[in-house]
Amino acid sequence: MERKQFLTRLASGLVLSTLSAEAFADELGRTPWMTEGPFYPYGKLPLDRDNDLVIVGKNLTPAIGVISHLSGRILSASGEPIKNAVIEIWQVDGKGVYLAQGSTGYEDRNFQGYGRFETASDGAYRFRTVKPVPYPGRTPHIHVKVSVKGKPALTTQFFVKGEPGNARDGVYRSAGSAKAQALVTREFAPVKGSRIGELAASFDIVLGATPQENEFGNFGGPGGPPPRRRF
């Protein structure tokens, strides 16, 4: 009888523990999946792949645009920091051109276009880039991909709070609810004391959201992403 009571209590405790973890994860907010889009730089990764996109290699000329510091943490669904996670970002340059689009004659050759960072024990990441700009059909955004133990864990996008194009952007709306959209939207605020008008934005990334798969076998947010284009 004592054994039965113990097992019953143990089972109840596990259920409560599971429910508490799920409730905590819901409160924390799992970062929504979003389409990778057609512009991941397949086959065109720059030689310089660090977390400073403003300076390429030993070049002293900075990229065109408003220098912005991007930071945050990568967390599990229960809020634990994830060590050795790899986060990649890519975006258009100050002229609205992706690295994947190749030599267009209009690109900013002083912009790295892509960066990566591996987290330490605190799960923190940081990048120096430029504030994203709009281009035809899209509101300003930064593409993000997270891998854990060499396997893709999340693909999403970051957005700028207050941009008028957000409400019209199909990818932004694909996040779903206003709460989900808020998880990938932050203010790019002025850095106190900066003499060159730098900005900063912080996005914590919480893994655990379930991606949807479309007919092309690609993963993304609601409705699924378009097929990948390779350049």
FIPALUM-521348 format. One record per residue (C-alpha): x, y, z. Coordinates in nm, 2 decimals. Example, Ala and Ser with C-alpha at 12.3 -4.5 7.8 and 13.67 -1.06 7.14 Angstrom:
residues 2
<node px="1.23" py="-0.45" pz="0.78"/>
<node px="1.37" py="-0.11" pz="0.71"/>
***
This chain:
residues 231
<node px="0.00" py="0.00" pz="0.00"/>
<node px="0.28" py="0.24" pz="0.09"/>
<node px="0.45" py="0.16" pz="-0.25"/>
<node px="0.13" py="0.23" pz="-0.43"/>
<node px="0.08" py="0.56" pz="-0.26"/>
<node px="0.45" py="0.65" pz="-0.33"/>
<node px="0.41" py="0.57" pz="-0.70"/>
<node px="0.08" py="0.77" pz="-0.72"/>
<node px="0.24" py="1.07" pz="-0.55"/>
<node px="0.55" py="1.04" pz="-0.77"/>
<node px="0.33" py="1.02" pz="-1.09"/>
<node px="0.13" py="1.32" pz="-0.97"/>
<node px="0.46" py="1.51" pz="-0.90"/>
<node px="0.59" py="1.43" pz="-1.25"/>
<node px="0.26" py="1.55" pz="-1.41"/>
<node px="0.27" py="1.87" pz="-1.21"/>
<node px="0.64" py="1.92" pz="-1.29"/>
<node px="0.56" py="1.87" pz="-1.66"/>
<node px="0.27" py="2.10" pz="-1.65"/>
<node px="0.48" py="2.36" pz="-1.47"/>
<node px="0.75" py="2.34" pz="-1.72"/>
<node px="0.50" py="2.37" pz="-2.01"/>
<node px="0.33" py="2.67" pz="-1.84"/>
<node px="0.67" py="2.83" pz="-1.78"/>
<node px="0.77" py="2.78" pz="-2.15"/>
<node px="0.44" py="2.93" pz="-2.26"/>
<node px="0.50" py="3.23" pz="-2.03"/>
<node px="0.86" py="3.26" pz="-2.15"/>
<node px="0.74" py="3.24" pz="-2.51"/>
<node px="0.89" py="3.00" pz="-2.77"/>
<node px="1.04" py="3.20" pz="-3.06"/>
<node px="0.82" py="3.13" pz="-3.37"/>
<node px="0.97" py="2.96" pz="-3.67"/>
<node px="0.97" py="3.16" pz="-3.99"/>
<node px="1.08" py="3.09" pz="-4.35"/>
<node px="1.45" py="3.09" pz="-4.42"/>
<node px="1.36" py="3.27" pz="-4.74"/>
<node px="1.55" py="3.25" pz="-5.07"/>
<node px="1.86" py="3.44" pz="-4.96"/>
<node px="2.07" py="3.22" pz="-4.73"/>
<node px="2.41" py="3.26" pz="-4.89"/>
<node px="2.45" py="2.90" pz="-5.01"/>
<node px="2.79" py="2.86" pz="-5.18"/>
<node px="2.86" py="3.23" pz="-5.12"/>
<node px="2.96" py="3.24" pz="-4.75"/>
<node px="3.22" py="3.51" pz="-4.70"/>
<node px="3.57" py="3.43" pz="-4.60"/>
<node px="3.52" py="3.65" pz="-4.30"/>
<node px="3.24" py="3.49" pz="-4.10"/>
<node px="3.28" py="3.64" pz="-3.76"/>
<node px="3.02" py="3.84" pz="-3.56"/>
<node px="3.12" py="4.18" pz="-3.69"/>
<node px="2.94" py="4.25" pz="-4.01"/>
<node px="3.04" py="4.61" pz="-4.03"/>
<node px="3.41" py="4.55" pz="-4.11"/>
<node px="3.52" py="4.29" pz="-4.36"/>
<node px="3.86" py="4.14" pz="-4.29"/>
<node px="4.13" py="4.40" pz="-4.25"/>
<node px="3.94" py="4.66" pz="-4.44"/>
<node px="3.92" py="4.99" pz="-4.25"/>
<node px="3.61" py="5.12" pz="-4.43"/>
<node px="3.29" py="5.04" pz="-4.25"/>
<node px="2.97" py="4.93" pz="-4.41"/>
<node px="2.70" py="5.18" pz="-4.51"/>
<node px="2.42" py="5.22" pz="-4.26"/>
<node px="2.34" py="5.28" pz="-3.89"/>
<node px="2.57" py="5.06" pz="-3.68"/>
<node px="2.36" py="4.84" pz="-3.46"/>
<node px="2.45" py="4.60" pz="-3.18"/>
<node px="2.24" py="4.28" pz="-3.17"/>
<node px="2.25" py="4.07" pz="-2.86"/>
<node px="2.05" py="3.82" pz="-2.65"/>
<node px="2.05" py="3.47" pz="-2.52"/>
<node px="1.97" py="3.13" pz="-2.66"/>
<node px="1.75" py="2.94" pz="-2.42"/>
<node px="1.58" py="2.61" pz="-2.39"/>
<node px="1.20" py="2.59" pz="-2.36"/>
<node px="1.24" py="2.57" pz="-1.98"/>
<node px="1.46" py="2.88" pz="-1.98"/>
<node px="1.80" py="2.72" pz="-1.94"/>
<node px="2.09" py="2.88" pz="-2.14"/>
<node px="2.23" py="2.67" pz="-2.42"/>
<node px="2.60" py="2.64" pz="-2.44"/>
<node px="2.78" py="2.59" pz="-2.78"/>
<node px="2.47" py="2.68" pz="-2.98"/>
<node px="2.56" py="2.83" pz="-3.32"/>
<node px="2.36" py="3.13" pz="-3.43"/>
<node px="2.39" py="3.26" pz="-3.79"/>
<node px="2.24" py="3.59" pz="-3.92"/>
<node px="2.22" py="3.74" pz="-4.27"/>
<node px="2.05" py="4.04" pz="-4.41"/>
<node px="2.06" py="4.30" pz="-4.69"/>
<node px="2.32" py="4.57" pz="-4.69"/>
<node px="2.25" py="4.94" pz="-4.66"/>
<node px="2.15" py="4.94" pz="-5.03"/>
<node px="1.90" py="4.66" pz="-5.00"/>
<node px="2.12" py="4.39" pz="-5.15"/>
<node px="2.18" py="4.03" pz="-5.02"/>
<node px="2.52" py="3.86" pz="-5.03"/>
<node px="2.34" py="3.57" pz="-5.20"/>
<node px="2.25" py="3.80" pz="-5.50"/>
<node px="2.61" py="3.81" pz="-5.60"/>
<node px="2.77" py="4.10" pz="-5.78"/>
<node px="2.49" py="4.33" pz="-5.88"/>
<node px="2.70" py="4.64" pz="-5.91"/>
<node px="2.49" py="4.80" pz="-5.64"/>
<node px="2.60" py="4.61" pz="-5.34"/>
<node px="2.81" py="4.75" pz="-5.05"/>
<node px="3.13" py="4.56" pz="-5.07"/>
<node px="3.22" py="4.68" pz="-4.72"/>
<node px="2.93" py="4.49" pz="-4.56"/>
<node px="2.99" py="4.13" pz="-4.46"/>
<node px="2.63" py="4.03" pz="-4.51"/>
<node px="2.65" py="3.71" pz="-4.29"/>
<node px="2.78" py="3.63" pz="-3.95"/>
<node px="2.80" py="3.35" pz="-3.70"/>
<node px="2.86" py="3.32" pz="-3.32"/>
<node px="2.89" py="3.03" pz="-3.08"/>
<node px="2.75" py="3.07" pz="-2.74"/>
<node px="2.93" py="3.02" pz="-2.41"/>
<node px="2.78" py="2.87" pz="-2.09"/>
<node px="2.55" py="3.17" pz="-2.05"/>
<node px="2.39" py="3.12" pz="-2.38"/>
<node px="2.47" py="3.48" pz="-2.48"/>
<node px="2.53" py="3.60" pz="-2.84"/>
<node px="2.63" py="3.93" pz="-2.99"/>
<node px="2.67" py="4.08" pz="-3.33"/>
<node px="2.77" py="4.42" pz="-3.47"/>
<node px="2.58" py="4.49" pz="-3.79"/>
<node px="2.38" py="4.77" pz="-3.95"/>
<node px="2.01" py="4.85" pz="-3.89"/>
<node px="1.82" py="4.65" pz="-4.16"/>
<node px="1.65" py="4.85" pz="-4.44"/>
<node px="1.34" py="4.77" pz="-4.64"/>
<node px="1.35" py="4.65" pz="-5.00"/>
<node px="1.05" py="4.59" pz="-5.24"/>
<node px="0.80" py="4.36" pz="-5.09"/>
<node px="0.96" py="4.33" pz="-4.74"/>
<node px="0.98" py="4.52" pz="-4.42"/>
<node px="1.32" py="4.56" pz="-4.26"/>
<node px="1.43" py="4.23" pz="-4.10"/>
<node px="1.73" py="4.01" pz="-4.01"/>
<node px="1.74" py="3.64" pz="-4.09"/>
<node px="1.84" py="3.41" pz="-3.80"/>
<node px="1.92" py="3.04" pz="-3.79"/>
<node px="2.02" py="2.85" pz="-3.47"/>
<node px="2.19" py="2.51" pz="-3.46"/>
<node px="2.24" py="2.29" pz="-3.15"/>
<node px="2.49" py="2.00" pz="-3.16"/>
<node px="2.52" py="2.05" pz="-3.54"/>
<node px="2.15" py="2.01" pz="-3.60"/>
<node px="1.91" py="2.29" pz="-3.70"/>
<node px="1.70" py="2.40" pz="-3.40"/>
<node px="1.52" py="2.71" pz="-3.53"/>
<node px="1.50" py="2.94" pz="-3.83"/>
<node px="1.33" py="3.28" pz="-3.77"/>
<node px="1.36" py="3.65" pz="-3.85"/>
<node px="1.40" py="3.96" pz="-3.63"/>
<node px="1.20" py="4.28" pz="-3.70"/>
<node px="1.23" py="4.65" pz="-3.60"/>
<node px="0.96" py="4.78" pz="-3.37"/>
<node px="0.76" py="5.07" pz="-3.51"/>
<node px="0.83" py="5.00" pz="-3.88"/>
<node px="0.52" py="5.09" pz="-4.08"/>
<node px="0.58" py="4.80" pz="-4.32"/>
<node px="0.55" py="4.53" pz="-4.05"/>
<node px="0.17" py="4.51" pz="-4.06"/>
<node px="0.18" py="4.46" pz="-4.44"/>
<node px="0.46" py="4.20" pz="-4.44"/>
<node px="0.34" py="3.85" pz="-4.51"/>
<node px="0.63" py="3.68" pz="-4.32"/>
<node px="0.58" py="3.90" pz="-4.02"/>
<node px="0.21" py="3.82" pz="-4.02"/>
<node px="0.30" py="3.45" pz="-4.05"/>
<node px="0.42" py="3.45" pz="-3.69"/>
<node px="0.06" py="3.44" pz="-3.59"/>
<node px="-0.07" py="3.62" pz="-3.29"/>
<node px="0.03" py="3.97" pz="-3.17"/>
<node px="0.21" py="3.80" pz="-2.88"/>
<node px="0.41" py="3.58" pz="-3.12"/>
<node px="0.50" py="3.88" pz="-3.34"/>
<node px="0.62" py="4.07" pz="-3.03"/>
<node px="0.87" py="3.79" pz="-2.96"/>
<node px="1.06" py="3.87" pz="-3.28"/>
<node px="1.01" py="4.25" pz="-3.27"/>
<node px="1.23" py="4.49" pz="-3.08"/>
<node px="1.32" py="4.85" pz="-3.06"/>
<node px="1.65" py="4.95" pz="-3.21"/>
<node px="1.73" py="5.20" pz="-2.93"/>
<node px="2.01" py="5.47" pz="-2.93"/>
<node px="2.33" py="5.36" pz="-2.75"/>
<node px="2.39" py="5.60" pz="-2.46"/>
<node px="2.70" py="5.80" pz="-2.51"/>
<node px="2.76" py="5.69" pz="-2.87"/>
<node px="2.91" py="5.97" pz="-3.08"/>
<node px="2.81" py="5.81" pz="-3.41"/>
<node px="2.45" py="5.73" pz="-3.34"/>
<node px="2.48" py="5.36" pz="-3.28"/>
<node px="2.17" py="5.15" pz="-3.20"/>
<node px="2.12" py="4.84" pz="-2.99"/>
<node px="1.85" py="4.57" pz="-2.99"/>
<node px="1.82" py="4.26" pz="-2.77"/>
<node px="1.64" py="3.94" pz="-2.87"/>
<node px="1.63" py="3.63" pz="-2.65"/>
<node px="1.57" py="3.32" pz="-2.85"/>
<node px="1.37" py="3.04" pz="-2.68"/>
<node px="1.38" py="2.71" pz="-2.86"/>
<node px="1.11" py="2.45" pz="-2.86"/>
<node px="0.85" py="2.57" pz="-3.11"/>
<node px="0.74" py="2.31" pz="-3.36"/>
<node px="0.80" py="2.40" pz="-3.72"/>
<node px="0.56" py="2.33" pz="-4.00"/>
<node px="0.67" py="2.14" pz="-4.31"/>
<node px="0.54" py="2.23" pz="-4.65"/>
<node px="0.51" py="2.03" pz="-4.97"/>
<node px="0.87" py="2.10" pz="-5.06"/>
<node px="1.01" py="1.95" pz="-4.74"/>
<node px="1.12" py="2.28" pz="-4.60"/>
<node px="1.04" py="2.39" pz="-4.25"/>
<node px="0.90" py="2.73" pz="-4.15"/>
<node px="0.61" py="2.91" pz="-3.98"/>
<node px="0.24" py="2.89" pz="-4.04"/>
<node px="0.16" py="2.80" pz="-4.39"/>
<node px="0.51" py="2.68" pz="-4.46"/>
<node px="0.80" py="2.86" pz="-4.64"/>
<node px="0.85" py="2.88" pz="-5.02"/>
<node px="1.10" py="2.64" pz="-5.18"/>
<node px="1.46" py="2.73" pz="-5.13"/>
<node px="1.64" py="2.90" pz="-5.41"/>
<node px="2.01" py="2.83" pz="-5.45"/>
<node px="2.25" py="3.08" pz="-5.59"/>
***
